[in-house]
Amino acid sequence: MNRMIPLILAVSLFMEHMDSTVISTALPTIATDLSVSPITLKLALTSYMVALAMFIPISGWMSDRFGAKKIFRLAILVFVIGSILCAISGSLVQFVLSRFLQGMGGAMMTPVGRLVLLRTTQRSDLVSAMALLTIPALVGPLTGPPIGGFITTYFSWHWIFLINVPIGLAGIYLSGVYLPEVPTVATARLDWAGFALTSIAAAGIVFGLSVIGLPALPPAVGITTTAVGFAACILYMWHARRHPHPILNLKIFNDRAFRASTTGGTLFRIATGAIPFLMPLMLQLGFGLNPFQSGLITFSGAIGALSAKFVARRMFALTGFKMALIFTSILGAASAAANGFFTPDTPHIVIIGTLLAAGLFRSMFFTGVNALGYSEISDEHASQATSMASALQQISLALGVAFAAFILEASSTLSGTHLELADFHLAFFIVAAVSLFSIVPILKLDPLTGADVSGHRRRLVAKQQPEAGE
Protein backbone atom coordinates (compact mmCIF):
# COMPACT_ATOMS: atom_id res chain seq x y z
CA MET A 1 0.00 0.00 0.00
CA ASN A 2 1.25 3.48 -0.92
CA ARG A 3 0.94 5.19 2.47
CA MET A 4 1.36 8.62 0.89
CA ILE A 5 -2.18 8.45 -0.54
CA PRO A 6 -4.11 7.94 2.74
CA LEU A 7 -1.70 10.32 4.51
CA ILE A 8 -2.43 13.18 2.10
CA LEU A 9 -6.15 12.49 2.32
CA ALA A 10 -5.97 12.28 6.12
CA VAL A 11 -4.20 15.63 6.54
CA SER A 12 -6.71 17.37 4.29
CA LEU A 13 -9.67 15.77 6.06
CA PHE A 14 -8.18 16.64 9.46
CA MET A 15 -8.26 20.30 8.43
CA GLU A 16 -11.95 20.00 7.53
CA HIS A 17 -12.99 18.06 10.64
CA MET A 18 -11.03 20.31 13.00
CA ASP A 19 -12.60 23.39 11.49
CA SER A 20 -16.06 22.14 12.41
CA THR A 21 -15.28 22.72 16.12
CA VAL A 22 -12.26 25.04 16.20
CA ILE A 23 -14.32 28.23 16.45
CA SER A 24 -16.40 27.01 19.41
CA THR A 25 -13.98 28.40 22.02
CA ALA A 26 -13.46 31.57 19.97
CA LEU A 27 -17.17 32.43 19.63
CA PRO A 28 -17.23 35.09 22.39
CA THR A 29 -14.21 36.90 20.94
CA ILE A 30 -15.48 36.76 17.36
CA ALA A 31 -18.93 37.86 18.51
CA THR A 32 -17.44 40.92 20.23
CA ASP A 33 -15.56 41.92 17.07
CA LEU A 34 -18.69 41.46 14.93
CA SER A 35 -20.91 43.24 17.50
CA VAL A 36 -23.31 40.31 17.98
CA SER A 37 -24.07 37.93 20.84
CA PRO A 38 -22.22 34.57 21.05
CA ILE A 39 -25.55 32.72 20.86
CA THR A 40 -26.44 34.50 17.62
CA LEU A 41 -23.01 33.67 16.20
CA LYS A 42 -23.78 29.96 16.61
CA LEU A 43 -25.56 30.40 13.28
CA ALA A 44 -22.06 30.23 11.80
CA LEU A 45 -21.61 26.74 13.22
CA THR A 46 -25.01 25.73 11.93
CA SER A 47 -24.44 27.18 8.44
CA TYR A 48 -21.27 25.09 8.12
CA MET A 49 -23.10 21.88 9.06
CA VAL A 50 -26.01 22.70 6.76
CA ALA A 51 -23.66 23.20 3.79
CA LEU A 52 -22.00 19.87 4.54
CA ALA A 53 -25.35 18.12 4.61
CA MET A 54 -26.64 19.80 1.44
CA PHE A 55 -23.71 19.16 -0.89
CA ILE A 56 -22.51 15.73 0.21
CA PRO A 57 -25.13 13.90 -1.94
CA ILE A 58 -23.92 15.54 -5.17
CA SER A 59 -20.26 14.76 -4.48
CA GLY A 60 -20.50 11.21 -5.82
CA TRP A 61 -22.02 12.31 -9.13
CA MET A 62 -19.41 15.05 -9.58
CA SER A 63 -16.57 12.62 -8.87
CA ASP A 64 -17.87 10.14 -11.43
CA ARG A 65 -18.45 12.86 -14.04
CA PHE A 66 -15.31 15.00 -13.64
CA GLY A 67 -12.85 12.73 -11.83
CA ALA A 68 -12.39 12.19 -8.09
CA LYS A 69 -8.87 13.64 -7.96
CA LYS A 70 -9.91 16.86 -9.70
CA ILE A 71 -12.97 17.32 -7.45
CA PHE A 72 -10.91 16.62 -4.31
CA ARG A 73 -8.39 19.35 -5.21
CA LEU A 74 -11.22 21.73 -6.12
CA ALA A 75 -12.90 21.02 -2.77
CA ILE A 76 -9.72 21.98 -0.89
CA LEU A 77 -9.49 25.21 -2.93
CA VAL A 78 -13.10 26.15 -2.13
CA PHE A 79 -12.42 25.41 1.54
CA VAL A 80 -9.32 27.64 1.53
CA ILE A 81 -11.19 30.51 -0.16
CA GLY A 82 -13.95 30.18 2.43
CA SER A 83 -11.33 30.28 5.20
CA ILE A 84 -9.83 33.51 3.85
CA LEU A 85 -13.27 35.11 3.59
CA CYS A 86 -14.04 34.08 7.20
CA ALA A 87 -10.83 35.75 8.38
CA ILE A 88 -11.66 39.07 6.70
CA SER A 89 -15.39 39.08 7.52
CA GLY A 90 -16.62 42.29 9.11
CA SER A 91 -20.25 41.40 9.75
CA LEU A 92 -22.42 38.49 10.84
CA VAL A 93 -23.86 38.00 7.35
CA GLN A 94 -20.41 37.88 5.74
CA PHE A 95 -19.15 35.45 8.37
CA VAL A 96 -22.13 33.09 8.08
CA LEU A 97 -21.94 33.07 4.27
CA SER A 98 -18.19 32.45 4.38
CA ARG A 99 -18.71 29.52 6.72
CA PHE A 100 -21.33 28.17 4.31
CA LEU A 101 -18.75 28.35 1.50
CA GLN A 102 -16.29 26.49 3.71
CA GLY A 103 -18.93 23.84 4.26
CA MET A 104 -19.41 23.44 0.51
CA GLY A 105 -15.73 22.59 0.16
CA GLY A 106 -15.80 20.33 3.20
CA ALA A 107 -18.84 18.50 1.84
CA MET A 108 -16.79 17.34 -1.15
CA MET A 109 -13.59 16.55 0.74
CA THR A 110 -14.75 13.70 2.98
CA PRO A 111 -16.79 11.49 0.58
CA VAL A 112 -14.51 12.19 -2.39
CA GLY A 113 -11.44 11.49 -0.25
CA ARG A 114 -12.94 8.13 0.73
CA LEU A 115 -13.76 7.44 -2.90
CA VAL A 116 -10.18 8.16 -4.00
CA LEU A 117 -8.94 5.78 -1.31
CA LEU A 118 -11.47 3.10 -2.23
CA ARG A 119 -10.57 3.18 -5.93
CA THR A 120 -6.79 3.31 -5.45
CA THR A 121 -6.36 0.79 -2.62
CA GLN A 122 -6.42 -2.99 -2.84
CA ARG A 123 -9.17 -4.52 -0.74
CA SER A 124 -6.58 -6.40 1.33
CA ASP A 125 -5.06 -3.05 2.41
CA LEU A 126 -8.38 -1.31 3.06
CA VAL A 127 -8.32 -1.74 6.86
CA SER A 128 -4.89 -0.12 7.19
CA ALA A 129 -5.90 2.70 4.86
CA MET A 130 -9.18 3.25 6.69
CA ALA A 131 -7.30 3.36 10.01
CA LEU A 132 -5.39 6.39 8.71
CA LEU A 133 -8.50 7.99 7.26
CA THR A 134 -10.64 7.43 10.37
CA ILE A 135 -8.24 9.29 12.65
CA PRO A 136 -9.01 12.82 11.31
CA ALA A 137 -12.75 12.37 11.88
CA LEU A 138 -12.14 11.54 15.55
CA VAL A 139 -9.07 13.67 16.33
CA GLY A 140 -10.17 16.79 14.45
CA PRO A 141 -13.25 17.65 16.55
CA LEU A 142 -11.30 16.98 19.78
CA THR A 143 -8.27 19.09 18.87
CA GLY A 144 -10.38 21.96 17.54
CA PRO A 145 -11.41 23.53 20.89
CA PRO A 146 -7.93 23.59 22.54
CA ILE A 147 -6.26 24.81 19.34
CA GLY A 148 -8.95 27.45 18.85
CA GLY A 149 -8.63 28.55 22.47
CA PHE A 150 -4.84 28.77 22.26
CA ILE A 151 -4.82 30.77 19.01
CA THR A 152 -7.56 33.12 20.21
CA THR A 153 -5.87 33.69 23.58
CA TYR A 154 -2.31 34.26 22.39
CA PHE A 155 -2.77 35.50 18.82
CA SER A 156 -6.02 36.49 17.07
CA TRP A 157 -9.16 34.60 16.07
CA HIS A 158 -8.42 35.44 12.43
CA TRP A 159 -5.53 32.94 12.49
CA ILE A 160 -7.97 30.13 13.20
CA PHE A 161 -8.95 30.43 9.55
CA LEU A 162 -5.72 31.74 8.02
CA ILE A 163 -3.83 28.68 9.27
CA ASN A 164 -5.89 26.64 6.79
CA VAL A 165 -4.33 28.49 3.84
CA PRO A 166 -0.82 26.94 3.86
CA ILE A 167 -2.22 23.53 4.87
CA GLY A 168 -4.78 23.66 2.07
CA LEU A 169 -2.32 24.84 -0.57
CA ALA A 170 0.08 22.06 0.45
CA GLY A 171 -2.79 19.58 0.16
CA ILE A 172 -3.65 20.81 -3.35
CA TYR A 173 -0.02 20.50 -4.45
CA LEU A 174 0.69 17.12 -2.85
CA SER A 175 -2.56 15.58 -4.08
CA GLY A 176 -1.71 16.78 -7.58
CA VAL A 177 1.70 15.11 -7.40
CA TYR A 178 1.03 11.89 -5.48
CA LEU A 179 -2.62 10.97 -5.95
CA PRO A 180 -3.15 8.76 -9.00
CA GLU A 181 -5.70 9.71 -11.60
CA VAL A 182 -9.01 8.08 -10.80
CA PRO A 183 -10.85 7.22 -14.04
CA THR A 184 -14.17 8.92 -14.61
CA VAL A 185 -17.29 6.77 -14.77
CA ALA A 186 -20.06 7.05 -17.33
CA THR A 187 -22.87 8.95 -15.63
CA ALA A 188 -26.41 9.86 -16.51
CA ARG A 189 -27.70 13.42 -16.32
CA LEU A 190 -27.85 14.87 -12.83
CA ASP A 191 -31.01 13.97 -10.95
CA TRP A 192 -32.00 17.56 -10.17
CA ALA A 193 -35.24 16.62 -8.41
CA GLY A 194 -33.36 14.12 -6.26
CA PHE A 195 -30.67 16.71 -5.49
CA ALA A 196 -33.33 19.20 -4.40
CA LEU A 197 -35.06 16.66 -2.17
CA THR A 198 -31.85 15.35 -0.58
CA SER A 199 -30.65 18.92 0.01
CA ILE A 200 -33.91 19.89 1.72
CA ALA A 201 -33.93 16.64 3.70
CA ALA A 202 -30.33 16.82 4.90
CA ALA A 203 -30.31 20.58 5.49
CA GLY A 204 -33.69 20.52 7.21
CA ILE A 205 -32.77 17.69 9.57
CA VAL A 206 -29.29 19.02 10.40
CA PHE A 207 -30.45 22.64 10.79
CA GLY A 208 -33.52 21.65 12.78
CA LEU A 209 -31.61 19.40 15.15
CA SER A 210 -28.89 22.03 15.55
CA VAL A 211 -31.21 24.89 16.55
CA ILE A 212 -33.68 23.00 18.75
CA GLY A 213 -33.17 24.50 22.18
CA LEU A 214 -31.22 27.50 20.82
CA PRO A 215 -32.48 30.52 22.80
CA ALA A 216 -32.13 32.83 19.79
CA LEU A 217 -34.88 30.94 17.93
CA PRO A 218 -38.31 29.68 19.02
CA PRO A 219 -38.45 25.87 19.53
CA ALA A 220 -41.07 25.68 16.77
CA VAL A 221 -38.43 26.69 14.20
CA GLY A 222 -36.24 23.68 14.94
CA ILE A 223 -39.17 21.28 15.19
CA THR A 224 -40.78 22.51 11.96
CA THR A 225 -37.53 22.48 10.01
CA THR A 226 -36.72 18.96 11.20
CA ALA A 227 -40.22 17.80 10.21
CA VAL A 228 -39.79 19.32 6.73
CA GLY A 229 -36.46 17.53 6.43
CA PHE A 230 -37.95 14.15 7.30
CA ALA A 231 -40.87 14.78 4.92
CA ALA A 232 -38.41 15.52 2.10
CA CYS A 233 -36.54 12.33 3.04
CA ILE A 234 -39.73 10.28 2.64
CA LEU A 235 -40.47 11.97 -0.69
CA TYR A 236 -36.96 11.18 -1.88
CA MET A 237 -37.41 7.50 -1.04
CA TRP A 238 -40.52 7.51 -3.23
CA HIS A 239 -38.64 9.41 -5.97
CA ALA A 240 -35.57 7.13 -5.89
CA ARG A 241 -37.64 4.01 -6.54
CA ARG A 242 -39.01 5.54 -9.74
CA HIS A 243 -35.99 7.38 -11.14
CA PRO A 244 -33.65 5.30 -13.36
CA HIS A 245 -30.52 7.07 -12.02
CA PRO A 246 -31.24 8.64 -8.61
CA ILE A 247 -28.57 10.88 -7.09
CA LEU A 248 -28.41 8.49 -4.13
CA ASN A 249 -29.26 4.93 -5.10
CA LEU A 250 -31.07 3.28 -2.19
CA LYS A 251 -30.38 -0.15 -3.70
CA ILE A 252 -26.93 -0.08 -2.13
CA PHE A 253 -28.70 -0.95 1.13
CA ASN A 254 -29.31 -4.39 -0.39
CA ASP A 255 -25.64 -5.01 0.38
CA ARG A 256 -25.74 -6.64 3.82
CA ALA A 257 -22.32 -5.36 4.88
CA PHE A 258 -23.08 -1.77 3.88
CA ARG A 259 -26.50 -1.92 5.55
CA ALA A 260 -25.04 -3.19 8.83
CA SER A 261 -22.20 -0.68 8.63
CA THR A 262 -24.39 2.38 8.13
CA THR A 263 -27.07 1.31 10.63
CA GLY A 264 -24.63 0.33 13.36
CA GLY A 265 -22.34 3.25 12.60
CA THR A 266 -25.20 5.74 12.80
CA LEU A 267 -26.30 4.50 16.24
CA PHE A 268 -22.74 4.49 17.57
CA ARG A 269 -21.99 7.90 16.04
CA ILE A 270 -24.81 9.49 18.07
CA ALA A 271 -22.58 9.03 21.11
CA THR A 272 -19.60 10.32 19.14
CA GLY A 273 -21.52 13.51 18.43
CA ALA A 274 -22.88 13.87 21.96
CA ILE A 275 -19.74 13.31 24.03
CA PRO A 276 -17.62 16.20 22.63
CA PHE A 277 -20.64 18.40 23.43
CA LEU A 278 -21.30 17.02 26.93
CA MET A 279 -17.77 16.58 28.27
CA PRO A 280 -16.48 20.19 27.94
CA LEU A 281 -19.74 21.50 29.42
CA MET A 282 -19.52 19.13 32.38
CA LEU A 283 -15.87 19.96 33.00
CA GLN A 284 -16.56 23.71 32.88
CA LEU A 285 -20.03 24.02 34.45
CA GLY A 286 -19.84 21.04 36.79
CA PHE A 287 -16.15 20.95 37.69
CA GLY A 288 -15.29 24.67 37.39
CA LEU A 289 -12.46 24.25 34.87
CA ASN A 290 -11.70 26.93 32.28
CA PRO A 291 -12.09 26.23 28.53
CA PHE A 292 -8.38 25.66 27.95
CA GLN A 293 -8.11 23.21 30.88
CA SER A 294 -11.15 21.24 29.73
CA GLY A 295 -9.80 21.21 26.18
CA LEU A 296 -6.50 19.73 27.34
CA ILE A 297 -8.31 16.96 29.24
CA THR A 298 -10.61 16.05 26.34
CA PHE A 299 -7.59 16.02 24.01
CA SER A 300 -6.62 12.68 25.58
CA GLY A 301 -9.37 11.13 23.47
CA ALA A 302 -7.45 12.18 20.36
CA ILE A 303 -4.34 10.36 21.59
CA GLY A 304 -6.41 7.23 22.08
CA ALA A 305 -7.82 7.54 18.56
CA LEU A 306 -4.30 7.78 17.13
CA SER A 307 -3.30 4.62 19.00
CA ALA A 308 -5.85 2.59 17.04
CA LYS A 309 -3.66 2.78 13.94
CA PHE A 310 -1.14 0.44 15.53
CA VAL A 311 -3.55 -2.35 16.51
CA ALA A 312 -6.52 -2.14 14.12
CA ARG A 313 -5.26 -4.34 11.31
CA ARG A 314 -4.05 -7.12 13.61
CA MET A 315 -7.26 -7.17 15.59
CA PHE A 316 -9.55 -7.40 12.54
CA ALA A 317 -7.33 -10.07 10.97
CA LEU A 318 -7.42 -12.07 14.20
CA THR A 319 -11.16 -11.97 14.92
CA GLY A 320 -12.86 -10.74 11.73
CA PHE A 321 -15.13 -7.72 11.50
CA LYS A 322 -18.11 -9.16 13.37
CA MET A 323 -16.41 -10.12 16.64
CA ALA A 324 -14.14 -7.07 16.69
CA LEU A 325 -17.03 -4.64 16.16
CA ILE A 326 -19.14 -6.30 18.86
CA PHE A 327 -16.19 -6.10 21.24
CA THR A 328 -15.35 -2.45 20.51
CA SER A 329 -18.99 -1.30 20.54
CA ILE A 330 -19.53 -2.78 24.02
CA LEU A 331 -16.31 -1.24 25.33
CA GLY A 332 -17.14 2.06 23.63
CA ALA A 333 -20.56 2.15 25.28
CA ALA A 334 -19.04 1.23 28.65
CA SER A 335 -16.46 4.01 28.40
CA ALA A 336 -19.22 6.50 27.51
CA ALA A 337 -21.21 5.39 30.56
CA ALA A 338 -18.10 5.72 32.73
CA ASN A 339 -18.20 9.47 32.14
CA GLY A 340 -21.42 9.50 34.15
CA PHE A 341 -19.52 8.54 37.31
CA PHE A 342 -17.04 11.44 37.23
CA THR A 343 -17.23 14.09 39.95
CA PRO A 344 -15.04 17.12 40.77
CA ASP A 345 -13.18 14.84 43.21
CA THR A 346 -12.28 12.31 40.51
CA PRO A 347 -8.51 12.48 39.84
CA HIS A 348 -7.79 14.05 36.47
CA ILE A 349 -5.54 11.12 35.59
CA VAL A 350 -8.54 8.78 35.88
CA ILE A 351 -10.63 11.00 33.60
CA ILE A 352 -7.78 11.28 31.10
CA GLY A 353 -7.23 7.52 31.13
CA THR A 354 -10.92 6.84 30.55
CA LEU A 355 -11.12 9.33 27.68
CA LEU A 356 -7.95 7.89 26.15
CA ALA A 357 -9.43 4.38 26.23
CA ALA A 358 -12.73 5.68 24.85
CA GLY A 359 -10.89 7.32 21.95
CA LEU A 360 -9.13 4.05 21.19
CA PHE A 361 -12.37 2.02 21.22
CA ARG A 362 -14.24 4.56 19.05
CA SER A 363 -11.41 4.73 16.53
CA MET A 364 -11.21 0.94 16.36
CA PHE A 365 -14.97 0.69 15.85
CA PHE A 366 -15.10 3.28 13.08
CA THR A 367 -12.03 1.89 11.33
CA GLY A 368 -13.75 -1.48 11.18
CA VAL A 369 -17.28 -0.33 10.44
CA ASN A 370 -16.09 1.95 7.60
CA ALA A 371 -13.98 -0.78 6.01
CA LEU A 372 -16.82 -3.28 6.46
CA GLY A 373 -19.24 -0.97 4.67
CA TYR A 374 -17.10 -0.90 1.53
CA SER A 375 -15.87 -4.50 1.72
CA GLU A 376 -18.45 -5.85 -0.74
CA ILE A 377 -19.36 -2.66 -2.65
CA SER A 378 -18.61 -2.78 -6.38
CA ASP A 379 -16.67 0.03 -8.09
CA GLU A 380 -19.89 0.94 -9.89
CA HIS A 381 -21.60 1.82 -6.61
CA ALA A 382 -18.55 3.15 -4.75
CA SER A 383 -19.37 6.84 -5.24
CA GLN A 384 -22.98 6.25 -4.16
CA ALA A 385 -21.80 4.42 -1.04
CA THR A 386 -19.33 7.13 0.04
CA SER A 387 -21.91 9.88 -0.48
CA MET A 388 -24.63 8.02 1.41
CA ALA A 389 -22.31 7.12 4.30
CA SER A 390 -21.07 10.71 4.61
CA ALA A 391 -24.60 12.16 4.58
CA LEU A 392 -25.71 9.76 7.32
CA GLN A 393 -22.58 10.64 9.28
CA GLN A 394 -23.45 14.35 9.36
CA ILE A 395 -27.07 13.67 10.33
CA SER A 396 -26.11 11.27 13.13
CA LEU A 397 -23.52 13.69 14.57
CA ALA A 398 -26.10 16.49 14.59
CA LEU A 399 -28.61 14.10 16.13
CA GLY A 400 -26.11 13.25 18.86
CA VAL A 401 -25.65 16.90 19.86
CA ALA A 402 -29.39 17.60 19.70
CA PHE A 403 -30.21 14.46 21.67
CA ALA A 404 -27.70 15.33 24.39
CA ALA A 405 -28.97 18.92 24.59
CA PHE A 406 -32.57 17.66 24.84
CA ILE A 407 -31.67 15.32 27.72
CA LEU A 408 -29.96 18.15 29.62
CA GLU A 409 -32.87 20.51 29.04
CA ALA A 410 -35.52 17.93 29.99
CA SER A 411 -33.63 16.79 33.08
CA SER A 412 -33.10 20.32 34.41
CA THR A 413 -36.73 21.26 33.64
CA LEU A 414 -38.13 18.23 35.47
CA SER A 415 -35.92 18.89 38.48
CA GLY A 416 -36.82 22.59 38.45
CA THR A 417 -33.18 23.68 38.78
CA HIS A 418 -30.37 24.97 36.60
CA LEU A 419 -28.01 22.44 35.04
CA GLU A 420 -26.44 20.25 37.69
CA LEU A 421 -23.88 17.47 37.60
CA ALA A 422 -26.62 14.83 37.85
CA ASP A 423 -28.10 16.08 34.56
CA PHE A 424 -24.81 15.39 32.76
CA HIS A 425 -24.52 11.97 34.39
CA LEU A 426 -28.00 11.03 33.14
CA ALA A 427 -27.15 12.24 29.63
CA PHE A 428 -24.00 10.10 29.49
CA PHE A 429 -25.89 6.99 30.65
CA ILE A 430 -28.65 7.43 28.03
CA VAL A 431 -26.21 8.18 25.20
CA ALA A 432 -24.18 5.11 26.14
CA ALA A 433 -27.32 2.94 26.03
CA VAL A 434 -28.18 4.22 22.54
CA SER A 435 -24.68 3.51 21.24
CA LEU A 436 -24.86 -0.04 22.60
CA PHE A 437 -27.71 -0.78 20.16
CA SER A 438 -25.13 -0.53 17.36
CA ILE A 439 -24.35 -4.22 17.95
CA VAL A 440 -27.86 -5.30 16.83
CA PRO A 441 -27.27 -5.08 13.03
CA ILE A 442 -23.74 -6.41 13.47
CA LEU A 443 -24.98 -9.52 15.30
CA LYS A 444 -26.90 -10.49 12.15
CA LEU A 445 -23.73 -10.66 10.04
CA ASP A 446 -22.00 -13.87 9.03
CA PRO A 447 -18.67 -14.25 10.88
CA LEU A 448 -16.83 -14.26 7.53
CA THR A 449 -18.48 -11.12 6.13
CA GLY A 450 -15.70 -8.93 4.72
CA ALA A 451 -13.10 -11.57 5.61
CA ASP A 452 -11.01 -10.84 2.50
CA VAL A 453 -10.77 -7.16 3.47
CA SER A 454 -10.13 -7.73 7.19
CA GLY A 455 -7.45 -10.33 6.48
CA HIS A 456 -9.33 -12.85 8.61
CA ARG A 457 -9.71 -15.33 5.74
CA ARG A 458 -5.97 -15.31 5.00
CA ARG A 459 -5.29 -15.95 8.68
CA LEU A 460 -7.70 -18.90 8.74
CA VAL A 461 -6.15 -20.37 5.58
CA ALA A 462 -2.64 -19.94 6.99
CA LYS A 463 -3.73 -21.62 10.22
CA GLN A 464 -5.29 -24.57 8.39
CA GLN A 465 -2.32 -25.24 6.10
CA PRO A 466 0.04 -26.54 8.83
CA GLU A 467 -2.79 -28.70 10.19
CA ALA A 468 -3.34 -30.14 6.71
CA GLY A 469 0.39 -30.85 6.44
CA GLU A 470 0.29 -32.89 9.63
Helices and strands as residue ranges (DSSP letters): H 4-19, H 27-34, H 38-66, H 68-87, H 92-120, G 123-125, H 126-154, H 158-162, H 164-178, H 192-211, H 219-242, G 250-254, H 256-281, I 282-286, H 291-298, H 300-307, G 308-310, H 312-338, G 339-341, H 348-374, G 379-381, H 382-415, H 421-436, H 439-443, H 451-454, H 456-469
